[in-house]
Amino acid sequence: MTEDDKYALREFLRAVGVTAGVLVVFGIICLVIINLSAGDEPLNSPSFEVVDKYKECDIVRYAPHQAAEYKYFMYCEKNK
């Protein structure tokens, strides 16, 4: 191996090392940003839908955060 080949190999390995370092730092920064942007906010807000009536009350279906789980309750206004 000539001196020029050794120099070229050294430069190539240095470039690979710098590139790998930059990618690692960029990845860490992306992970921090993703982690901070997640926050405590729900992905979807809960939904309320009037699905029926009973006498003068509304039967309301509640879906917390658009889940496949429903809860029902009656809502009756006092001043009707």
Secondary structure as GFF3:
##gff-version 3
##sequence-region A 1 80
A	DSSP	alpha_helix	3	38	.	.	.	ID=ss1
A	DSSP	beta_strand	47	54	.	.	.	ID=ss2
A	DSSP	beta_strand	57	63	.	.	.	ID=ss3
A	DSSP	three_ten_helix	64	66	.	.	.	ID=ss4
A	DSSP	beta_strand	71	75	.	.	.	ID=ss5
###
